[in-house]
Amino acid sequence: MVKTPDEIALMRISGRLLASVFEMLDAQEMAGLSTLAINDLVERFITHDLAARPASKGQYDFQFVLNSSRNNVVCHGVPSADEIVGDGDILNLDITLEKNGFIADSSKTYVVGDVPPATRRLVRVAQEAMWAGIRQVRPGATLGDVGSAIDRHAKRHGYSVVREYCGHGIGREMHEEPSVLNFGKPGTGQRLREGMVFTVEPMINQGTRRTVTEDDGWTVVTGDGKLSAQFEHTVAVTATGVEVLTLRKDERAPS
């Protein structure tokens, strides 16, 4: 669970490469593309441009390099040639990358074209909720501190927090201990130690927090058909606080 400085140095490389995948996507016009076309674009970039491995492909028999979760899809959306991204959509892209034996995991919800203010507000609050959780990360804090900060921020703005899915430890394996819940009680749960590496990835819904898994066994949607947004970063506990290993150039690390 606790990584050595050398292991974190390798994870820092994986995180920086994954951040560059999102920076590439930021320059893409997504309206009119299928989610499969976006998947294929990301696969080529990871394998050819970055000489890395898309860690999700083949994991749990999943055949794609990313999850594409559009509008009311909470998580685990499956890329498809028949699903076309349209103006006014929101689209979460959840991507993993492995380099030198270590995996980084991150996601971002994209706002496509002319999106109503209420939808933009959901996306903004989801991102803020992730940062609220990350700001709690430091030696001696608890996982309950992280989850409570996320939950409080979302509920303060009138949204619900999905409870069935959560962050996780990460390293040589995509999913390691501990589980990082997006709700909790301050001062409870596992105490954080320098060298721990895990993801913070809240899923925030406009309506009910209840979810339904569709017949494909992958796609998770909101129970009421309303929108859901998610953001995710891989973080490391440092001696004095937190390092966001997947931080993009357009982002500022929490102070």
ZAVEXSE-548875 format. One record per residue: x, y, z of N, C-alpha, C in turn; chain. Coordinates in steps of 0.2 Angstrom, whole numbers. Example, Ala and Ser with C-alpha at 12.3 -4.5 7.8 and 13.67 -1.06 7.14 Angstrom:
% ZAVEXSE-548875
+-------+-------+-------+-------+-------+-------+-------+-------+-------+-----+
|   n_u |   n_v |   n_w |  ca_u |  ca_v |  ca_w |   c_u |   c_v |   c_w | mol |
+-------+-------+-------+-------+-------+-------+-------+-------+-------+-----+
|    66 |   -28 |    39 |    62 |   -22 |    39 |    66 |   -16 |    39 |   A |
|    64 |   -11 |    35 |    68 |    -5 |    36 |    64 |     0 |    39 |   A |
+-------+-------+-------+-------+-------+-------+-------+-------+-------+-----+
//
This chain:
% ZAVEXSE-548875
+-------+-------+-------+-------+-------+-------+-------+-------+-------+-----+
|   n_u |   n_v |   n_w |  ca_u |  ca_v |  ca_w |   c_u |   c_v |   c_w | mol |
+-------+-------+-------+-------+-------+-------+-------+-------+-------+-----+
|     4 |    -6 |     0 |     0 |     0 |     0 |     4 |     6 |     0 |   A |
|    10 |     6 |     4 |    14 |    12 |     4 |    20 |    11 |    -1 |   A |
|    21 |    16 |    -5 |    26 |    15 |   -11 |    32 |    19 |    -8 |   A |
|    38 |    16 |   -11 |    45 |    19 |   -10 |    45 |    25 |   -14 |   A |
|    50 |    29 |   -12 |    51 |    35 |   -17 |    53 |    34 |   -24 |   A |
|    57 |    28 |   -25 |    58 |    26 |   -32 |    52 |    24 |   -35 |   A |
|    47 |    20 |   -32 |    41 |    18 |   -35 |    37 |    24 |   -37 |   A |
|    37 |    29 |   -32 |    33 |    35 |   -34 |    36 |    39 |   -39 |   A |
|    42 |    39 |   -40 |    45 |    43 |   -46 |    43 |    39 |   -52 |   A |
|    42 |    33 |   -52 |    40 |    30 |   -58 |    32 |    31 |   -60 |   A |
|    29 |    31 |   -54 |    22 |    33 |   -55 |    21 |    40 |   -57 |   A |
|    25 |    44 |   -55 |    25 |    51 |   -57 |    26 |    52 |   -65 |   A |
|    30 |    47 |   -68 |    31 |    47 |   -75 |    24 |    45 |   -78 |   A |
|    21 |    40 |   -76 |    15 |    37 |   -78 |    10 |    43 |   -78 |   A |
|     9 |    46 |   -72 |     4 |    51 |   -71 |     5 |    57 |   -76 |   A |
|    12 |    59 |   -78 |    13 |    64 |   -82 |    11 |    63 |   -89 |   A |
|    12 |    56 |   -91 |    10 |    54 |   -98 |     3 |    54 |   -99 |   A |
|    -1 |    52 |   -93 |    -8 |    52 |   -94 |   -11 |    59 |   -94 |   A |
|    -8 |    63 |   -90 |   -10 |    70 |   -91 |   -10 |    73 |   -98 |   A |
|    -5 |    71 |  -102 |    -4 |    73 |  -108 |    -9 |    70 |  -113 |   A |
|   -12 |    64 |  -111 |   -17 |    61 |  -115 |   -23 |    66 |  -115 |   A |
|   -25 |    69 |  -109 |   -31 |    73 |  -108 |   -29 |    80 |  -111 |   A |
|   -23 |    82 |  -111 |   -21 |    88 |  -115 |   -22 |    88 |  -122 |   A |
|   -21 |    82 |  -125 |   -22 |    81 |  -132 |   -29 |    81 |  -133 |   A |
|   -33 |    78 |  -129 |   -41 |    78 |  -130 |   -44 |    85 |  -129 |   A |
|   -41 |    89 |  -125 |   -43 |    96 |  -124 |   -43 |    99 |  -131 |   A |
|   -39 |    98 |  -135 |   -38 |   101 |  -142 |   -43 |    98 |  -147 |   A |
|   -47 |    93 |  -145 |   -51 |    89 |  -150 |   -58 |    92 |  -150 |   A |
|   -61 |    93 |  -156 |   -68 |    94 |  -157 |   -72 |    88 |  -156 |   A |
|   -75 |    87 |  -151 |   -78 |    80 |  -150 |   -85 |    79 |  -153 |   A |
|   -89 |    85 |  -154 |   -96 |    84 |  -157 |   -95 |    81 |  -164 |   A |
|   -99 |    76 |  -165 |   -99 |    73 |  -171 |   -95 |    66 |  -171 |   A |
|   -91 |    65 |  -166 |   -87 |    59 |  -166 |   -91 |    54 |  -162 |   A |
|   -89 |    48 |  -164 |   -92 |    42 |  -160 |   -87 |    41 |  -154 |   A |
|   -90 |    38 |  -149 |   -86 |    37 |  -143 |   -81 |    31 |  -145 |   A |
|   -82 |    27 |  -150 |   -77 |    22 |  -152 |   -71 |    26 |  -155 |   A |
|   -73 |    31 |  -159 |   -68 |    35 |  -163 |   -63 |    38 |  -158 |   A |
|   -66 |    41 |  -152 |   -62 |    44 |  -147 |   -58 |    39 |  -144 |   A |
|   -60 |    33 |  -142 |   -57 |    27 |  -139 |   -51 |    26 |  -144 |   A |
|   -52 |    25 |  -150 |   -46 |    23 |  -155 |   -41 |    29 |  -155 |   A |
|   -43 |    35 |  -155 |   -38 |    41 |  -155 |   -34 |    40 |  -149 |   A |
|   -37 |    39 |  -143 |   -33 |    38 |  -137 |   -28 |    32 |  -137 |   A |
|   -31 |    27 |  -140 |   -26 |    21 |  -140 |   -20 |    22 |  -144 |   A |
|   -21 |    25 |  -150 |   -15 |    27 |  -154 |   -11 |    32 |  -151 |   A |
|   -13 |    37 |  -147 |    -9 |    41 |  -144 |    -5 |    38 |  -138 |   A |
|    -8 |    34 |  -134 |    -5 |    30 |  -129 |     1 |    26 |  -132 |   A |
|    -1 |    22 |  -136 |     3 |    16 |  -139 |     9 |    19 |  -143 |   A |
|     7 |    24 |  -148 |    12 |    26 |  -153 |    16 |    32 |  -151 |   A |
|    12 |    37 |  -148 |    15 |    43 |  -147 |    19 |    43 |  -140 |   A |
|    16 |    39 |  -135 |    19 |    39 |  -128 |    22 |    33 |  -127 |   A |
|    22 |    28 |  -131 |    25 |    21 |  -130 |    24 |    18 |  -124 |   A |
|    17 |    19 |  -122 |    15 |    16 |  -116 |     9 |    11 |  -117 |   A |
|     6 |     8 |  -112 |     1 |     3 |  -112 |    -5 |     6 |  -109 |   A |
|   -11 |     5 |  -113 |   -17 |     7 |  -110 |   -20 |     2 |  -105 |   A |
|   -19 |     3 |   -99 |   -20 |    -2 |   -94 |   -27 |    -5 |   -94 |   A |
|   -32 |    -1 |   -96 |   -39 |    -4 |   -95 |   -40 |    -9 |  -100 |   A |
|   -37 |    -9 |  -106 |   -38 |   -14 |  -111 |   -36 |   -21 |  -109 |   A |
|   -41 |   -26 |  -109 |   -40 |   -32 |  -107 |   -41 |   -33 |   -99 |   A |
|   -42 |   -28 |   -95 |   -43 |   -29 |   -88 |   -51 |   -31 |   -87 |   A |
|   -52 |   -36 |   -84 |   -58 |   -39 |   -82 |   -62 |   -40 |   -89 |   A |
|   -58 |   -42 |   -94 |   -61 |   -43 |  -101 |   -64 |   -37 |  -104 |   A |
|   -62 |   -31 |  -102 |   -64 |   -25 |  -106 |   -60 |   -24 |  -112 |   A |
|   -63 |   -23 |  -117 |   -60 |   -23 |  -124 |   -58 |   -16 |  -126 |   A |
|   -58 |   -11 |  -122 |   -57 |    -4 |  -124 |   -52 |    -1 |  -120 |   A |
|   -49 |     5 |  -122 |   -44 |     8 |  -118 |   -47 |    14 |  -113 |   A |
|   -53 |    15 |  -114 |   -56 |    20 |  -109 |   -64 |    19 |  -108 |   A |
|   -67 |    22 |  -103 |   -74 |    22 |  -102 |   -76 |    28 |  -104 |   A |
|   -82 |    28 |  -108 |   -85 |    34 |  -111 |   -92 |    35 |  -108 |   A |
|   -93 |    39 |  -103 |   -99 |    40 |  -100 |  -102 |    46 |  -101 |   A |
|  -108 |    46 |  -105 |  -111 |    52 |  -108 |  -118 |    53 |  -104 |   A |
|  -118 |    60 |  -102 |  -125 |    62 |  -100 |  -127 |    59 |   -93 |   A |
|  -132 |    54 |   -94 |  -134 |    51 |   -88 |  -130 |    44 |   -86 |   A |
|  -125 |    43 |   -90 |  -121 |    37 |   -88 |  -116 |    39 |   -82 |   A |
|  -116 |    36 |   -77 |  -112 |    37 |   -71 |  -105 |    35 |   -72 |   A |
|  -104 |    29 |   -74 |   -97 |    27 |   -75 |   -98 |    20 |   -80 |   A |
|   -92 |    18 |   -82 |   -91 |    12 |   -85 |   -94 |    12 |   -92 |   A |
|   -96 |    17 |   -95 |   -99 |    18 |  -102 |   -94 |    14 |  -107 |   A |
|   -97 |    11 |  -112 |   -93 |     7 |  -116 |   -93 |    10 |  -123 |   A |
|   -87 |    12 |  -126 |   -86 |    15 |  -132 |   -90 |    11 |  -138 |   A |
|   -93 |    15 |  -142 |   -97 |    12 |  -147 |   -97 |    16 |  -154 |   A |
|   -97 |    13 |  -159 |   -97 |    17 |  -166 |  -104 |    20 |  -167 |   A |
|  -109 |    18 |  -163 |  -116 |    20 |  -164 |  -117 |    26 |  -160 |   A |
|  -113 |    27 |  -155 |  -114 |    33 |  -150 |  -111 |    39 |  -152 |   A |
|  -114 |    44 |  -155 |  -111 |    50 |  -157 |  -112 |    55 |  -152 |   A |
|  -106 |    59 |  -151 |  -106 |    64 |  -146 |  -109 |    70 |  -149 |   A |
|  -114 |    73 |  -146 |  -118 |    79 |  -149 |  -117 |    85 |  -145 |   A |
|  -119 |    91 |  -149 |  -118 |    97 |  -145 |  -123 |    97 |  -139 |   A |
|  -121 |   100 |  -134 |  -125 |   100 |  -128 |  -124 |    94 |  -123 |   A |
|  -120 |    89 |  -125 |  -118 |    83 |  -121 |  -113 |    85 |  -116 |   A |
|  -113 |    81 |  -111 |  -107 |    80 |  -106 |  -104 |    73 |  -107 |   A |
|   -98 |    73 |  -107 |   -94 |    66 |  -108 |   -89 |    65 |  -103 |   A |
|   -89 |    60 |   -99 |   -84 |    58 |   -95 |   -79 |    53 |   -98 |   A |
|   -73 |    55 |   -99 |   -68 |    50 |  -101 |   -63 |    48 |   -96 |   A |
|   -63 |    41 |   -94 |   -60 |    38 |   -89 |   -54 |    34 |   -92 |   A |
|   -48 |    36 |   -91 |   -42 |    33 |   -95 |   -37 |    31 |   -90 |   A |
|   -34 |    25 |   -91 |   -28 |    22 |   -87 |   -22 |    21 |   -92 |   A |
|   -16 |    22 |   -89 |   -10 |    21 |   -93 |    -5 |    18 |   -89 |   A |
|    -1 |    13 |   -91 |     4 |    10 |   -88 |    11 |    11 |   -91 |   A |
|    16 |    13 |   -88 |    23 |    14 |   -90 |    27 |    11 |   -85 |   A |
|    32 |     8 |   -87 |    37 |     5 |   -82 |    34 |     1 |   -76 |   A |
|    29 |    -2 |   -78 |    26 |    -7 |   -73 |    21 |    -3 |   -68 |   A |
|    20 |     3 |   -69 |    16 |     7 |   -64 |    10 |    10 |   -68 |   A |
|     4 |    10 |   -65 |    -2 |    13 |   -68 |    -4 |    19 |   -65 |   A |
|    -7 |    24 |   -69 |   -10 |    30 |   -67 |   -17 |    30 |   -70 |   A |
|   -22 |    33 |   -66 |   -29 |    33 |   -68 |   -32 |    40 |   -67 |   A |
|   -35 |    43 |   -72 |   -38 |    49 |   -71 |   -44 |    50 |   -76 |   A |
|   -49 |    54 |   -74 |   -55 |    56 |   -78 |   -56 |    63 |   -78 |   A |
|   -60 |    65 |   -84 |   -62 |    72 |   -84 |   -69 |    72 |   -88 |   A |
|   -73 |    76 |   -86 |   -80 |    77 |   -89 |   -79 |    83 |   -94 |   A |
|   -80 |    81 |  -100 |   -80 |    87 |  -105 |   -87 |    90 |  -106 |   A |
|   -87 |    96 |  -107 |   -93 |   100 |  -109 |   -93 |   101 |  -117 |   A |
|   -98 |    98 |  -120 |   -97 |    98 |  -128 |  -102 |   104 |  -130 |   A |
|   -99 |   109 |  -133 |  -103 |   114 |  -137 |  -108 |   118 |  -132 |   A |
|  -114 |   119 |  -134 |  -118 |   124 |  -131 |  -122 |   120 |  -125 |   A |
|  -120 |   120 |  -119 |  -122 |   116 |  -114 |  -126 |   121 |  -109 |   A |
|  -132 |   119 |  -107 |  -136 |   123 |  -102 |  -132 |   125 |   -96 |   A |
|  -134 |   131 |   -93 |  -130 |   133 |   -87 |  -131 |   128 |   -81 |   A |
|  -137 |   125 |   -81 |  -138 |   120 |   -75 |  -133 |   114 |   -76 |   A |
|  -132 |   112 |   -82 |  -127 |   106 |   -83 |  -120 |   108 |   -82 |   A |
|  -118 |   114 |   -84 |  -111 |   117 |   -83 |  -110 |   117 |   -75 |   A |
|  -115 |   119 |   -71 |  -115 |   120 |   -64 |  -113 |   113 |   -61 |   A |
|  -117 |   108 |   -63 |  -116 |   101 |   -61 |  -108 |    99 |   -62 |   A |
|  -106 |   100 |   -68 |   -99 |    98 |   -70 |   -94 |   102 |   -65 |   A |
|   -95 |   108 |   -64 |   -91 |   113 |   -60 |   -91 |   110 |   -53 |   A |
|   -97 |   108 |   -50 |   -97 |   106 |   -43 |   -94 |    99 |   -43 |   A |
|   -94 |    95 |   -48 |   -91 |    88 |   -47 |   -83 |    89 |   -47 |   A |
|   -81 |    94 |   -51 |   -74 |    95 |   -51 |   -71 |    98 |   -44 |   A |
|   -75 |   103 |   -42 |   -74 |   106 |   -35 |   -74 |   100 |   -30 |   A |
|   -79 |    96 |   -30 |   -79 |    91 |   -25 |   -73 |    86 |   -25 |   A |
|   -70 |    85 |   -31 |   -64 |    81 |   -31 |   -59 |    85 |   -28 |   A |
|   -58 |    91 |   -29 |   -53 |    95 |   -26 |   -54 |    96 |   -18 |   A |
|   -60 |    96 |   -16 |   -61 |    97 |    -9 |   -59 |    90 |    -6 |   A |
|   -60 |    85 |    -9 |   -57 |    78 |    -6 |   -49 |    78 |    -6 |   A |
|   -46 |    80 |   -12 |   -39 |    80 |   -12 |   -36 |    85 |    -7 |   A |
|   -39 |    90 |    -6 |   -36 |    95 |    -1 |   -36 |    92 |     6 |   A |
|   -39 |    87 |     7 |   -39 |    84 |    14 |   -33 |    79 |    15 |   A |
|   -30 |    77 |     9 |   -25 |    72 |     9 |   -18 |    75 |    12 |   A |
|   -16 |    72 |    18 |   -10 |    73 |    21 |    -8 |    68 |    26 |   A |
|    -2 |    67 |    28 |    -1 |    62 |    33 |    -5 |    63 |    40 |   A |
|    -8 |    58 |    42 |   -12 |    59 |    49 |   -19 |    60 |    48 |   A |
|   -21 |    63 |    42 |   -28 |    63 |    40 |   -31 |    56 |    39 |   A |
|   -37 |    56 |    38 |   -41 |    49 |    37 |   -45 |    49 |    31 |   A |
|   -46 |    43 |    28 |   -50 |    43 |    22 |   -57 |    46 |    24 |   A |
|   -60 |    45 |    30 |   -66 |    49 |    32 |   -66 |    56 |    30 |   A |
|   -60 |    59 |    32 |   -59 |    66 |    30 |   -60 |    68 |    23 |   A |
|   -57 |    63 |    19 |   -58 |    64 |    11 |   -65 |    64 |     9 |   A |
|   -68 |    58 |    11 |   -75 |    57 |     9 |   -80 |    62 |    11 |   A |
|   -79 |    64 |    18 |   -84 |    69 |    21 |   -83 |    76 |    17 |   A |
|   -77 |    78 |    15 |   -77 |    84 |    11 |   -80 |    84 |     5 |   A |
|   -79 |    78 |     1 |   -83 |    77 |    -5 |   -90 |    78 |    -5 |   A |
|   -93 |    74 |     0 |  -100 |    73 |     1 |  -103 |    80 |     3 |   A |
|  -100 |    83 |     8 |  -102 |    90 |    10 |  -103 |    95 |     4 |   A |
|   -97 |    95 |     0 |   -97 |   100 |    -5 |  -103 |    99 |   -10 |   A |
|  -104 |    92 |   -12 |  -109 |    91 |   -17 |  -116 |    92 |   -14 |   A |
|  -117 |    90 |    -8 |  -124 |    91 |    -5 |  -125 |    98 |    -4 |   A |
|  -120 |   102 |    -2 |  -121 |   110 |    -1 |  -124 |   113 |    -8 |   A |
|  -123 |   110 |   -13 |  -125 |   113 |   -20 |  -131 |   109 |   -22 |   A |
|  -134 |   105 |   -18 |  -140 |   101 |   -20 |  -139 |    95 |   -24 |   A |
|  -133 |    92 |   -24 |  -132 |    86 |   -28 |  -131 |    80 |   -24 |   A |
|  -132 |    74 |   -27 |  -131 |    68 |   -23 |  -124 |    65 |   -25 |   A |
|  -121 |    60 |   -21 |  -115 |    57 |   -22 |  -116 |    50 |   -22 |   A |
|  -114 |    47 |   -28 |  -114 |    40 |   -29 |  -110 |    36 |   -24 |   A |
|  -113 |    31 |   -21 |  -110 |    27 |   -15 |  -107 |    20 |   -18 |   A |
|  -109 |    17 |   -23 |  -108 |    11 |   -25 |  -101 |    10 |   -28 |   A |
|   -98 |    16 |   -30 |   -91 |    16 |   -34 |   -87 |    21 |   -30 |   A |
|   -81 |    20 |   -30 |   -76 |    24 |   -26 |   -69 |    24 |   -29 |   A |
|   -65 |    28 |   -26 |   -58 |    28 |   -27 |   -54 |    22 |   -25 |   A |
|   -48 |    21 |   -26 |   -45 |    15 |   -24 |   -37 |    16 |   -24 |   A |
|   -34 |    12 |   -20 |   -26 |    12 |   -21 |   -24 |    10 |   -28 |   A |
|   -18 |    12 |   -30 |   -16 |    10 |   -37 |    -8 |    10 |   -37 |   A |
|    -5 |     6 |   -41 |     2 |     5 |   -42 |     3 |     0 |   -47 |   A |
|     6 |    -5 |   -46 |     7 |   -10 |   -51 |     1 |   -13 |   -53 |   A |
|    -4 |   -13 |   -49 |   -11 |   -15 |   -51 |   -16 |    -9 |   -51 |   A |
|   -21 |   -10 |   -55 |   -25 |    -4 |   -56 |   -29 |    -3 |   -50 |   A |
|   -32 |    -8 |   -47 |   -36 |    -8 |   -41 |   -32 |   -11 |   -35 |   A |
|   -30 |    -7 |   -30 |   -26 |    -9 |   -24 |   -30 |    -7 |   -18 |   A |
|   -28 |    -9 |   -12 |   -31 |    -6 |    -6 |   -28 |     1 |    -5 |   A |
|   -31 |     6 |    -2 |   -38 |     5 |     1 |   -43 |     8 |    -4 |   A |
|   -49 |     6 |    -2 |   -55 |     9 |    -5 |   -56 |    16 |    -3 |   A |
|   -57 |    21 |    -7 |   -57 |    28 |    -5 |   -65 |    30 |    -7 |   A |
|   -69 |    30 |    -1 |   -76 |    32 |    -2 |   -77 |    39 |    -3 |   A |
|   -82 |    41 |    -6 |   -84 |    48 |    -8 |   -89 |    51 |    -3 |   A |
|   -89 |    48 |     3 |   -93 |    50 |     9 |   -90 |    47 |    15 |   A |
|   -92 |    50 |    21 |   -89 |    47 |    27 |   -89 |    52 |    32 |   A |
|   -86 |    51 |    38 |   -86 |    55 |    44 |   -79 |    57 |    46 |   A |
|   -78 |    64 |    47 |   -71 |    66 |    48 |   -68 |    62 |    54 |   A |
|   -62 |    61 |    53 |   -58 |    58 |    59 |   -59 |    50 |    59 |   A |
|   -63 |    47 |    54 |   -64 |    40 |    54 |   -60 |    37 |    48 |   A |
|   -60 |    30 |    48 |   -57 |    27 |    43 |   -49 |    26 |    43 |   A |
|   -46 |    24 |    38 |   -39 |    22 |    38 |   -35 |    29 |    38 |   A |
|   -30 |    29 |    42 |   -26 |    35 |    43 |   -21 |    35 |    37 |   A |
|   -20 |    41 |    34 |   -15 |    41 |    29 |    -8 |    42 |    31 |   A |
|    -4 |    39 |    27 |     3 |    39 |    28 |     7 |    41 |    22 |   A |
|    13 |    44 |    23 |    17 |    46 |    17 |    19 |    40 |    13 |   A |
|    18 |    41 |     6 |    19 |    35 |     2 |    13 |    32 |    -1 |   A |
|     7 |    33 |     2 |     1 |    30 |     0 |    -1 |    33 |    -7 |   A |
|    -3 |    29 |   -12 |    -5 |    32 |   -18 |   -12 |    29 |   -20 |   A |
|   -17 |    34 |   -21 |   -23 |    31 |   -23 |   -27 |    36 |   -27 |   A |
|   -33 |    35 |   -29 |   -37 |    39 |   -33 |   -42 |    42 |   -29 |   A |
|   -44 |    49 |   -31 |   -50 |    52 |   -28 |   -54 |    53 |   -34 |   A |
|   -61 |    51 |   -34 |   -65 |    51 |   -40 |   -72 |    51 |   -39 |   A |
|   -75 |    56 |   -36 |   -82 |    57 |   -35 |   -86 |    57 |   -41 |   A |
|   -92 |    54 |   -41 |   -97 |    54 |   -46 |  -103 |    57 |   -43 |   A |
|  -105 |    63 |   -46 |  -110 |    68 |   -43 |  -116 |    68 |   -48 |   A |
|  -122 |    67 |   -45 |  -128 |    66 |   -49 |  -133 |    72 |   -47 |   A |
|  -136 |    74 |   -53 |  -141 |    79 |   -52 |  -147 |    77 |   -48 |   A |
|  -149 |    71 |   -48 |  -155 |    69 |   -44 |  -153 |    63 |   -39 |   A |
|  -156 |    58 |   -40 |  -155 |    52 |   -35 |  -148 |    50 |   -35 |   A |
|  -145 |    47 |   -30 |  -139 |    44 |   -30 |  -139 |    37 |   -32 |   A |
|  -145 |    34 |   -33 |  -147 |    27 |   -35 |  -144 |    26 |   -42 |   A |
|  -141 |    20 |   -43 |  -139 |    19 |   -50 |  -142 |    12 |   -52 |   A |
|  -141 |    11 |   -59 |  -144 |     5 |   -62 |  -138 |     3 |   -67 |   A |
|  -137 |    -4 |   -67 |  -132 |    -7 |   -72 |  -136 |    -9 |   -77 |   A |
|  -134 |    -7 |   -83 |  -138 |   -10 |   -89 |  -136 |   -17 |   -91 |   A |
|  -140 |   -19 |   -96 |  -139 |   -26 |   -98 |  -132 |   -28 |  -100 |   A |
|  -128 |   -24 |  -103 |  -122 |   -26 |  -105 |  -117 |   -27 |   -99 |   A |
|  -119 |   -26 |   -93 |  -115 |   -28 |   -88 |  -110 |   -23 |   -86 |   A |
|  -109 |   -18 |   -90 |  -104 |   -13 |   -89 |  -107 |    -6 |   -87 |   A |
|  -112 |    -4 |   -91 |  -114 |     3 |   -91 |  -118 |     5 |   -85 |   A |
|  -116 |    10 |   -81 |  -120 |    11 |   -75 |  -123 |    18 |   -76 |   A |
|  -130 |    19 |   -75 |  -134 |    25 |   -77 |  -137 |    27 |   -70 |   A |
|  -139 |    33 |   -70 |  -143 |    36 |   -65 |  -150 |    33 |   -64 |   A |
|  -152 |    32 |   -58 |  -159 |    29 |   -57 |  -164 |    33 |   -60 |   A |
|  -164 |    39 |   -61 |  -169 |    43 |   -63 |  -168 |    47 |   -70 |   A |
|  -163 |    45 |   -73 |  -161 |    47 |   -80 |  -158 |    54 |   -80 |   A |
|  -157 |    57 |   -74 |  -154 |    64 |   -74 |  -146 |    63 |   -75 |   A |
|  -143 |    69 |   -75 |  -136 |    69 |   -77 |  -131 |    67 |   -72 |   A |
|  -125 |    65 |   -73 |  -120 |    63 |   -69 |  -113 |    66 |   -71 |   A |
|  -109 |    68 |   -67 |  -102 |    70 |   -69 |   -97 |    68 |   -64 |   A |
|   -91 |    66 |   -67 |   -86 |    64 |   -63 |   -79 |    67 |   -65 |   A |
|   -75 |    67 |   -60 |   -68 |    69 |   -61 |   -63 |    65 |   -56 |   A |
|   -57 |    63 |   -59 |   -53 |    59 |   -55 |   -46 |    61 |   -56 |   A |
|   -42 |    60 |   -51 |   -35 |    61 |   -51 |   -31 |    55 |   -47 |   A |
|   -25 |    54 |   -49 |   -21 |    49 |   -44 |   -17 |    54 |   -40 |   A |
|   -17 |    52 |   -34 |   -13 |    57 |   -29 |    -8 |    52 |   -25 |   A |
|    -3 |    56 |   -22 |     2 |    52 |   -18 |     2 |    57 |   -11 |   A |
|     2 |    53 |    -6 |     3 |    57 |     1 |    10 |    58 |     2 |   A |
|    12 |    65 |     3 |    19 |    67 |     4 |    20 |    68 |    11 |   A |
|    26 |    70 |    13 |    28 |    71 |    20 |    24 |    77 |    22 |   A |
|    22 |    82 |    18 |    19 |    88 |    20 |    12 |    89 |    18 |   A |
|     9 |    84 |    13 |     3 |    85 |    10 |     1 |    80 |     5 |   A |
|     0 |    83 |    -1 |    -2 |    79 |    -7 |     2 |    81 |   -13 |   A |
|     3 |    76 |   -17 |     5 |    77 |   -24 |     0 |    74 |   -29 |   A |
|    -2 |    78 |   -34 |    -7 |    76 |   -39 |    -3 |    73 |   -45 |   A |
|    -2 |    67 |   -45 |     2 |    64 |   -50 |     0 |    64 |   -57 |   A |
|    -7 |    65 |   -58 |   -10 |    66 |   -65 |   -12 |    73 |   -67 |   A |
|    -9 |    78 |   -63 |   -11 |    85 |   -64 |    -9 |    87 |   -71 |   A |
|   -14 |    91 |   -74 |   -13 |    93 |   -81 |   -11 |   100 |   -81 |   A |
|    -8 |   103 |   -86 |    -5 |   109 |   -87 |   -10 |   115 |   -85 |   A |
|   -16 |   114 |   -87 |   -21 |   119 |   -86 |   -24 |   119 |   -78 |   A |
|   -21 |   115 |   -74 |   -24 |   114 |   -67 |   -18 |   117 |   -62 |   A |
|   -21 |   119 |   -57 |   -16 |   121 |   -51 |   -17 |   116 |   -45 |   A |
|   -12 |   114 |   -43 |   -12 |   109 |   -37 |   -15 |   113 |   -31 |   A |
|   -18 |   109 |   -27 |   -21 |   113 |   -21 |   -16 |   115 |   -16 |   A |
|   -17 |   121 |   -13 |   -12 |   123 |    -8 |   -14 |   121 |    -1 |   A |
+-------+-------+-------+-------+-------+-------+-------+-------+-------+-----+
//
